[in-house]
Amino acid sequence: MKKQYYFESANSETCWTADYFESRMIEEGVKEITVYAAIPDKIPGVFWCTEHLYCGDDSAESCGNQCIEYEPRNGKNGCCRHHRSTVYELGGAVKLTLDS
């Protein structure tokens, strides 16, 4: 099952899971928070790193053996297991609530 991601604000560059926002609501003592849905999109030449939580350019030196977290999907070489071809665009506002 794919996880749903959300942006904290309309200006956020990083998206998080609902679990992250649930933890924040508990810490802050609130029962509801407004976030923005993260809509998956595939853009040629751009990737999302699930380890470092950022978008990168496939032509840049930002992904591969030089990364300390690099871990090949096949256990030998090639694409890192943290590399995703899906990036996230800002969607509409969503209210997340804590279950009582």
N, CA, C and O atoms as CSV, one atom per row, in Angstrom:
chain,resi,resn,atom,element,x,y,z
A,1,MET,N,N,0.839,-1.190,0.000
A,1,MET,CA,C,0.000,0.000,0.000
A,1,MET,C,C,0.880,1.247,0.000
A,1,MET,O,O,1.801,1.363,0.809
A,2,LYS,N,N,0.594,2.178,-0.908
A,2,LYS,CA,C,1.373,3.406,-0.991
A,2,LYS,C,C,0.993,4.355,0.131
A,2,LYS,O,O,-0.175,4.470,0.502
A,3,LYS,N,N,2.013,5.040,0.671
A,3,LYS,CA,C,1.772,6.030,1.718
A,3,LYS,C,C,1.327,7.339,1.086
A,3,LYS,O,O,1.772,7.699,-0.004
A,4,GLN,N,N,0.455,8.040,1.775
A,4,GLN,CA,C,0.042,9.372,1.351
A,4,GLN,C,C,0.956,10.376,2.048
A,4,GLN,O,O,1.207,10.269,3.248
A,5,TYR,N,N,1.443,11.335,1.299
A,5,TYR,CA,C,2.303,12.374,1.846
A,5,TYR,C,C,1.586,13.710,1.837
A,5,TYR,O,O,0.670,13.942,1.047
A,6,TYR,N,N,2.035,14.605,2.753
A,6,TYR,CA,C,1.435,15.928,2.900
A,6,TYR,C,C,2.529,16.959,3.115
A,6,TYR,O,O,3.562,16.676,3.722
A,7,PHE,N,N,2.278,18.183,2.597
A,7,PHE,CA,C,3.153,19.315,2.865
A,7,PHE,C,C,2.599,20.068,4.064
A,7,PHE,O,O,1.384,20.165,4.235
A,8,GLU,N,N,3.488,20.599,4.893
A,8,GLU,CA,C,3.071,21.349,6.079
A,8,GLU,C,C,2.395,22.666,5.709
A,8,GLU,O,O,1.425,23.070,6.349
A,9,SER,N,N,2.907,23.334,4.676
A,9,SER,CA,C,2.322,24.602,4.240
A,9,SER,C,C,2.437,24.693,2.719
A,9,SER,O,O,3.045,23.836,2.077
A,10,ALA,N,N,1.855,25.725,2.167
A,10,ALA,CA,C,1.901,25.922,0.719
A,10,ALA,C,C,3.310,26.268,0.252
A,10,ALA,O,O,3.599,26.191,-0.942
A,11,ASN,N,N,4.195,26.649,1.181
A,11,ASN,CA,C,5.573,27.013,0.842
A,11,ASN,C,C,6.583,25.906,1.148
A,11,ASN,O,O,7.773,26.065,0.875
A,12,SER,N,N,6.124,24.793,1.708
A,12,SER,CA,C,7.028,23.707,2.094
A,12,SER,C,C,7.619,23.024,0.876
A,12,SER,O,O,6.976,22.908,-0.167
A,13,GLU,N,N,8.858,22.574,1.027
A,13,GLU,CA,C,9.515,21.829,-0.040
A,13,GLU,C,C,9.587,20.337,0.278
A,13,GLU,O,O,9.850,19.526,-0.610
A,14,THR,N,N,9.356,19.974,1.530
A,14,THR,CA,C,9.425,18.580,1.961
A,14,THR,C,C,8.049,18.109,2.384
A,14,THR,O,O,7.316,18.834,3.056
A,15,CYS,N,N,7.697,16.893,1.992
A,15,CYS,CA,C,6.413,16.330,2.402
A,15,CYS,C,C,6.651,15.186,3.384
A,15,CYS,O,O,7.700,14.542,3.378
A,16,TRP,N,N,5.650,14.954,4.224
A,16,TRP,CA,C,5.739,13.977,5.302
A,16,TRP,C,C,4.495,13.098,5.311
A,16,TRP,O,O,3.479,13.437,4.704
A,17,THR,N,N,4.584,11.966,6.005
A,17,THR,CA,C,3.434,11.075,6.137
A,17,THR,C,C,2.468,11.604,7.187
A,17,THR,O,O,2.807,12.501,7.959
A,18,ALA,N,N,1.263,11.045,7.210
A,18,ALA,CA,C,0.267,11.416,8.219
A,18,ALA,C,C,0.780,11.086,9.619
A,18,ALA,O,O,0.454,11.792,10.573
A,19,ASP,N,N,1.576,10.025,9.758
A,19,ASP,CA,C,2.138,9.660,11.068
A,19,ASP,C,C,2.989,10.779,11.644
A,19,ASP,O,O,2.940,11.045,12.845
A,20,TYR,N,N,3.764,11.432,10.797
A,20,TYR,CA,C,4.592,12.554,11.235
A,20,TYR,C,C,3.712,13.664,11.812
A,20,TYR,O,O,3.994,14.196,12.886
A,21,PHE,N,N,2.647,14.007,11.089
A,21,PHE,CA,C,1.772,15.087,11.549
A,21,PHE,C,C,0.980,14.674,12.787
A,21,PHE,O,O,0.679,15.519,13.630
A,22,GLU,N,N,0.639,13.395,12.912
A,22,GLU,CA,C,-0.032,12.907,14.119
A,22,GLU,C,C,0.880,13.091,15.334
A,22,GLU,O,O,0.419,13.523,16.390
A,23,SER,N,N,2.145,12.772,15.196
A,23,SER,CA,C,3.109,12.966,16.288
A,23,SER,C,C,3.218,14.441,16.651
A,23,SER,O,O,3.277,14.791,17.829
A,24,ARG,N,N,3.245,15.299,15.644
A,24,ARG,CA,C,3.317,16.743,15.899
A,24,ARG,C,C,2.092,17.236,16.644
A,24,ARG,O,O,2.207,18.047,17.562
A,25,MET,N,N,0.904,16.747,16.254
A,25,MET,CA,C,-0.323,17.184,16.933
A,25,MET,C,C,-0.293,16.772,18.398
A,25,MET,O,O,-0.703,17.542,19.267
A,26,ILE,N,N,0.188,15.567,18.678
A,26,ILE,CA,C,0.286,15.092,20.059
A,26,ILE,C,C,1.252,15.973,20.842
A,26,ILE,O,O,0.938,16.395,21.955
A,27,GLU,N,N,2.428,16.257,20.273
A,27,GLU,CA,C,3.425,17.113,20.923
A,27,GLU,C,C,2.885,18.511,21.195
A,27,GLU,O,O,3.128,19.081,22.259
A,28,GLU,N,N,2.153,19.060,20.230
A,28,GLU,CA,C,1.658,20.429,20.337
A,28,GLU,C,C,0.319,20.526,21.061
A,28,GLU,O,O,-0.155,21.626,21.348
A,29,GLY,N,N,-0.294,19.371,21.360
A,29,GLY,CA,C,-1.557,19.363,22.086
A,29,GLY,C,C,-2.740,19.875,21.279
A,29,GLY,O,O,-3.659,20.474,21.839
A,30,VAL,N,N,-2.727,19.649,19.981
A,30,VAL,CA,C,-3.853,20.056,19.137
A,30,VAL,C,C,-4.521,18.817,18.557
A,30,VAL,O,O,-3.891,17.767,18.432
A,31,LYS,N,N,-5.792,18.940,18.204
A,31,LYS,CA,C,-6.549,17.803,17.682
A,31,LYS,C,C,-6.719,17.837,16.172
A,31,LYS,O,O,-7.160,16.861,15.565
A,32,GLU,N,N,-6.363,18.980,15.563
A,32,GLU,CA,C,-6.572,19.131,14.126
A,32,GLU,C,C,-5.472,20.009,13.537
A,32,GLU,O,O,-4.992,20.943,14.179
A,33,ILE,N,N,-5.082,19.691,12.303
A,33,ILE,CA,C,-4.068,20.485,11.607
A,33,ILE,C,C,-4.433,20.520,10.120
A,33,ILE,O,O,-4.911,19.534,9.559
A,34,THR,N,N,-4.198,21.677,9.498
A,34,THR,CA,C,-4.435,21.800,8.062
A,34,THR,C,C,-3.108,21.655,7.346
A,34,THR,O,O,-2.153,22.375,7.637
A,35,VAL,N,N,-3.052,20.723,6.409
A,35,VAL,CA,C,-1.861,20.454,5.610
A,35,VAL,C,C,-2.268,20.451,4.139
A,35,VAL,O,O,-3.436,20.664,3.815
A,36,TYR,N,N,-1.314,20.210,3.256
A,36,TYR,CA,C,-1.593,20.200,1.826
A,36,TYR,C,C,-1.201,18.852,1.238
A,36,TYR,O,O,-0.096,18.360,1.467
A,37,ALA,N,N,-2.104,18.269,0.491
A,37,ALA,CA,C,-1.844,16.967,-0.120
A,37,ALA,C,C,-0.644,17.068,-1.059
A,37,ALA,O,O,-0.461,18.072,-1.747
A,38,ALA,N,N,0.161,16.018,-1.075
A,38,ALA,CA,C,1.293,15.920,-1.992
A,38,ALA,C,C,0.863,15.017,-3.145
A,38,ALA,O,O,0.585,13.833,-2.952
A,39,ILE,N,N,0.814,15.581,-4.321
A,39,ILE,CA,C,0.360,14.855,-5.505
A,39,ILE,C,C,1.578,14.289,-6.238
A,39,ILE,O,O,2.452,15.047,-6.659
A,40,PRO,N,N,1.641,12.959,-6.394
A,40,PRO,CA,C,2.791,12.378,-7.092
A,40,PRO,C,C,2.818,12.770,-8.572
A,40,PRO,O,O,1.785,12.850,-9.237
A,41,ASP,N,N,4.032,13.010,-9.057
A,41,ASP,CA,C,4.224,13.380,-10.450
A,41,ASP,C,C,5.564,12.808,-10.909
A,41,ASP,O,O,6.504,12.710,-10.120
A,42,LYS,N,N,5.649,12.440,-12.157
A,42,LYS,CA,C,6.908,11.942,-12.723
A,42,LYS,C,C,7.432,12.979,-13.704
A,42,LYS,O,O,6.775,13.316,-14.688
A,43,ILE,N,N,8.631,13.478,-13.416
A,43,ILE,CA,C,9.270,14.478,-14.259
A,43,ILE,C,C,10.586,13.872,-14.753
A,43,ILE,O,O,11.442,13.523,-13.941
A,44,PRO,N,N,10.757,13.744,-16.054
A,44,PRO,CA,C,11.989,13.150,-16.573
A,44,PRO,C,C,13.236,13.877,-16.058
A,44,PRO,O,O,13.305,15.105,-16.102
A,45,GLY,N,N,14.215,13.116,-15.573
A,45,GLY,CA,C,15.474,13.677,-15.112
A,45,GLY,C,C,15.476,14.155,-13.678
A,45,GLY,O,O,16.499,14.640,-13.194
A,46,VAL,N,N,14.344,14.031,-12.977
A,46,VAL,CA,C,14.245,14.486,-11.591
A,46,VAL,C,C,13.856,13.300,-10.716
A,46,VAL,O,O,13.050,12.463,-11.124
A,47,PHE,N,N,14.427,13.226,-9.513
A,47,PHE,CA,C,14.108,12.130,-8.606
A,47,PHE,C,C,13.879,12.638,-7.190
A,47,PHE,O,O,14.225,13.772,-6.859
A,48,TRP,N,N,13.290,11.780,-6.359
A,48,TRP,CA,C,13.057,12.057,-4.944
A,48,TRP,C,C,13.883,11.069,-4.145
A,48,TRP,O,O,13.808,9.865,-4.390
A,49,CYS,N,N,14.677,11.557,-3.187
A,49,CYS,CA,C,15.465,10.703,-2.303
A,49,CYS,C,C,14.679,10.508,-1.013
A,49,CYS,O,O,14.430,11.466,-0.281
A,50,THR,N,N,14.284,9.254,-0.734
A,50,THR,CA,C,13.497,8.978,0.470
A,50,THR,C,C,14.345,9.013,1.733
A,50,THR,O,O,13.802,9.129,2.832
A,51,GLU,N,N,15.655,8.915,1.603
A,51,GLU,CA,C,16.542,8.971,2.762
A,51,GLU,C,C,16.795,10.406,3.201
A,51,GLU,O,O,16.691,10.725,4.386
A,52,HIS,N,N,17.125,11.271,2.249
A,52,HIS,CA,C,17.467,12.662,2.562
A,52,HIS,C,C,16.303,13.624,2.347
A,52,HIS,O,O,16.425,14.817,2.625
A,53,LEU,N,N,15.180,13.113,1.856
A,53,LEU,CA,C,13.950,13.893,1.678
A,53,LEU,C,C,14.156,15.148,0.830
A,53,LEU,O,O,13.829,16.258,1.250
A,54,TYR,N,N,14.695,14.954,-0.355
A,54,TYR,CA,C,14.843,16.080,-1.255
A,54,TYR,C,C,14.739,15.625,-2.708
A,54,TYR,O,O,14.900,14.447,-3.026
A,55,CYS,N,N,14.462,16.598,-3.583
A,55,CYS,CA,C,14.433,16.347,-5.024
A,55,CYS,C,C,15.821,16.602,-5.578
A,55,CYS,O,O,16.505,17.542,-5.174
A,56,GLY,N,N,16.221,15.758,-6.499
A,56,GLY,CA,C,17.525,15.921,-7.126
A,56,GLY,C,C,17.419,15.825,-8.627
A,56,GLY,O,O,16.384,15.450,-9.176
A,57,ASP,N,N,18.499,16.169,-9.272
A,57,ASP,CA,C,18.600,16.120,-10.723
A,57,ASP,C,C,19.427,14.895,-11.080
A,57,ASP,O,O,20.532,14.727,-10.564
A,58,ASP,N,N,18.912,14.037,-11.954
A,58,ASP,CA,C,19.619,12.818,-12.320
A,58,ASP,C,C,21.001,13.086,-12.899
A,58,ASP,O,O,21.877,12.225,-12.810
A,59,SER,N,N,21.218,14.247,-13.485
A,59,SER,CA,C,22.520,14.548,-14.071
A,59,SER,C,C,23.507,15.071,-13.025
A,59,SER,O,O,24.704,15.152,-13.298
A,60,ALA,N,N,23.026,15.422,-11.847
A,60,ALA,CA,C,23.891,15.970,-10.794
A,60,ALA,C,C,24.648,14.855,-10.082
A,60,ALA,O,O,24.322,13.676,-10.221
A,61,GLU,N,N,25.635,15.238,-9.339
A,61,GLU,CA,C,26.441,14.290,-8.561
A,61,GLU,C,C,25.837,14.077,-7.178
A,61,GLU,O,O,26.569,13.859,-6.212
A,62,SER,N,N,24.513,14.136,-7.072
A,62,SER,CA,C,23.856,14.065,-5.764
A,62,SER,C,C,23.399,12.669,-5.376
A,62,SER,O,O,22.992,12.454,-4.235
A,63,CYS,N,N,23.457,11.721,-6.293
A,63,CYS,CA,C,22.990,10.373,-5.980
A,63,CYS,C,C,23.978,9.363,-6.559
A,63,CYS,O,O,24.376,9.458,-7.719
A,64,GLY,N,N,24.354,8.419,-5.749
A,64,GLY,CA,C,25.275,7.382,-6.215
A,64,GLY,C,C,26.299,7.043,-5.157
A,64,GLY,O,O,26.076,7.266,-3.967
A,65,ASN,N,N,27.431,6.501,-5.595
A,65,ASN,CA,C,28.458,6.033,-4.669
A,65,ASN,C,C,28.968,7.094,-3.703
A,65,ASN,O,O,29.411,6.754,-2.606
A,66,GLN,N,N,28.918,8.372,-4.081
A,66,GLN,CA,C,29.423,9.432,-3.214
A,66,GLN,C,C,28.520,9.685,-2.006
A,66,GLN,O,O,28.942,10.345,-1.056
A,67,CYS,N,N,27.300,9.177,-2.024
A,67,CYS,CA,C,26.360,9.355,-0.896
A,67,CYS,C,C,26.641,8.294,0.160
A,67,CYS,O,O,26.754,7.112,-0.163
A,68,ILE,N,N,26.752,8.705,1.404
A,68,ILE,CA,C,27.037,7.776,2.498
A,68,ILE,C,C,25.888,6.779,2.711
A,68,ILE,O,O,26.108,5.692,3.245
A,69,GLU,N,N,24.667,7.141,2.300
A,69,GLU,CA,C,23.500,6.279,2.467
A,69,GLU,C,C,23.211,5.423,1.234
A,69,GLU,O,O,22.216,4.699,1.198
A,70,TYR,N,N,24.080,5.506,0.225
A,70,TYR,CA,C,23.887,4.747,-1.022
A,70,TYR,C,C,23.810,3.256,-0.722
A,70,TYR,O,O,24.681,2.687,-0.064
A,71,GLU,N,N,22.739,2.639,-1.224
A,71,GLU,CA,C,22.530,1.202,-1.048
A,71,GLU,C,C,21.845,0.674,-2.306
A,71,GLU,O,O,20.658,0.923,-2.513
A,72,PRO,N,N,22.577,-0.050,-3.146
A,72,PRO,CA,C,21.997,-0.528,-4.406
A,72,PRO,C,C,20.781,-1.417,-4.178
A,72,PRO,O,O,20.764,-2.229,-3.252
A,73,ARG,N,N,19.778,-1.264,-5.013
A,73,ARG,CA,C,18.555,-2.075,-4.904
A,73,ARG,C,C,18.854,-3.559,-5.076
A,73,ARG,O,O,18.240,-4.396,-4.414
A,74,ASN,N,N,19.792,-3.892,-5.958
A,74,ASN,CA,C,20.091,-5.298,-6.211
A,74,ASN,C,C,21.203,-5.830,-5.305
A,74,ASN,O,O,21.603,-6.987,-5.437
A,75,GLY,N,N,21.708,-4.996,-4.382
A,75,GLY,CA,C,22.739,-5.420,-3.448
A,75,GLY,C,C,24.143,-5.377,-4.012
A,75,GLY,O,O,25.099,-5.664,-3.291
A,76,LYS,N,N,24.300,-5.023,-5.298
A,76,LYS,CA,C,25.623,-5.026,-5.924
A,76,LYS,C,C,26.010,-3.656,-6.461
A,76,LYS,O,O,27.031,-3.089,-6.073
A,77,ASN,N,N,25.179,-3.130,-7.359
A,77,ASN,CA,C,25.460,-1.840,-7.986
A,77,ASN,C,C,24.182,-1.293,-8.601
A,77,ASN,O,O,23.132,-1.934,-8.550
A,78,GLY,N,N,24.275,-0.124,-9.172
A,78,GLY,CA,C,23.114,0.451,-9.840
A,78,GLY,C,C,22.330,1.421,-8.990
A,78,GLY,O,O,22.874,2.057,-8.087
A,79,CYS,N,N,21.052,1.531,-9.285
A,79,CYS,CA,C,20.169,2.509,-8.652
A,79,CYS,C,C,20.037,2.263,-7.146
A,79,CYS,O,O,19.893,1.124,-6.703
A,80,CYS,N,N,20.088,3.324,-6.386
A,80,CYS,CA,C,19.961,3.257,-4.923
A,80,CYS,C,C,18.519,2.924,-4.531
A,80,CYS,O,O,17.576,3.308,-5.222
A,81,ARG,N,N,18.363,2.218,-3.435
A,81,ARG,CA,C,17.022,1.861,-2.980
A,81,ARG,C,C,16.236,3.077,-2.484
A,81,ARG,O,O,15.018,2.989,-2.327
A,82,HIS,N,N,16.896,4.201,-2.236
A,82,HIS,CA,C,16.233,5.420,-1.769
A,82,HIS,C,C,15.792,6.319,-2.929
A,82,HIS,O,O,15.082,7.303,-2.719
A,83,HIS,N,N,16.211,5.982,-4.146
A,83,HIS,CA,C,15.935,6.776,-5.349
A,83,HIS,C,C,14.538,6.463,-5.875
A,83,HIS,O,O,14.224,5.303,-6.142
A,84,ARG,N,N,13.699,7.481,-6.025
A,84,ARG,CA,C,12.359,7.316,-6.581
A,84,ARG,C,C,12.195,8.261,-7.760
A,84,ARG,O,O,12.631,9.411,-7.706
A,85,SER,N,N,11.571,7.781,-8.815
A,85,SER,CA,C,11.354,8.630,-9.985
A,85,SER,C,C,10.144,9.537,-9.803
A,85,SER,O,O,9.866,10.373,-10.663
A,86,THR,N,N,9.431,9.387,-8.710
A,86,THR,CA,C,8.256,10.208,-8.430
A,86,THR,C,C,8.641,11.394,-7.558
A,86,THR,O,O,9.317,11.226,-6.543
A,87,VAL,N,N,8.220,12.576,-7.942
A,87,VAL,CA,C,8.361,13.777,-7.127
A,87,VAL,C,C,6.954,14.204,-6.709
A,87,VAL,O,O,5.973,13.647,-7.203
A,88,TYR,N,N,6.841,15.166,-5.823
A,88,TYR,CA,C,5.534,15.561,-5.303
A,88,TYR,C,C,5.257,17.034,-5.546
A,88,TYR,O,O,6.092,17.900,-5.285
A,89,GLU,N,N,4.056,17.292,-6.055
A,89,GLU,CA,C,3.580,18.645,-6.307
A,89,GLU,C,C,2.548,19.006,-5.239
A,89,GLU,O,O,1.913,18.130,-4.650
A,90,LEU,N,N,2.394,20.288,-5.003
A,90,LEU,CA,C,1.446,20.770,-4.002
A,90,LEU,C,C,0.008,20.559,-4.457
A,90,LEU,O,O,-0.360,20.937,-5.569
A,91,GLY,N,N,-0.798,19.958,-3.596
A,91,GLY,CA,C,-2.214,19.753,-3.861
A,91,GLY,C,C,-3.060,20.647,-2.968
A,91,GLY,O,O,-2.571,21.634,-2.419
A,92,GLY,N,N,-4.311,20.299,-2.830
A,92,GLY,CA,C,-5.250,21.091,-2.039
A,92,GLY,C,C,-5.095,20.900,-0.540
A,92,GLY,O,O,-4.461,19.950,-0.081
A,93,ALA,N,N,-5.680,21.814,0.209
A,93,ALA,CA,C,-5.651,21.771,1.665
A,93,ALA,C,C,-6.469,20.597,2.188
A,93,ALA,O,O,-7.536,20.281,1.661
A,94,VAL,N,N,-5.943,19.949,3.250
A,94,VAL,CA,C,-6.585,18.792,3.860
A,94,VAL,C,C,-6.496,18.973,5.381
A,94,VAL,O,O,-5.465,19.401,5.901
A,95,LYS,N,N,-7.583,18.645,6.084
A,95,LYS,CA,C,-7.554,18.678,7.555
A,95,LYS,C,C,-7.288,17.282,8.067
A,95,LYS,O,O,-8.012,16.341,7.742
A,96,LEU,N,N,-6.231,17.150,8.880
A,96,LEU,CA,C,-5.940,15.896,9.547
A,96,LEU,C,C,-6.366,16.038,11.009
A,96,LEU,O,O,-6.113,17.070,11.629
A,97,THR,N,N,-7.004,15.020,11.555
A,97,THR,CA,C,-7.464,15.066,12.947
A,97,THR,C,C,-6.943,13.853,13.708
A,97,THR,O,O,-6.701,12.790,13.136
A,98,LEU,N,N,-6.778,14.042,15.006
A,98,LEU,CA,C,-6.409,12.931,15.879
A,98,LEU,C,C,-7.667,12.158,16.237
A,98,LEU,O,O,-8.702,12.752,16.538
A,99,ASP,N,N,-7.578,10.853,16.204
A,99,ASP,CA,C,-8.722,10.024,16.632
A,99,ASP,C,C,-8.785,10.046,18.148
A,99,ASP,O,O,-7.777,9.840,18.823
A,100,SER,N,N,-9.947,10.292,18.667
A,100,SER,CA,C,-10.103,10.384,20.133
A,100,SER,C,C,-10.045,9.026,20.784
A,100,SER,O,O,-10.158,8.921,22.005
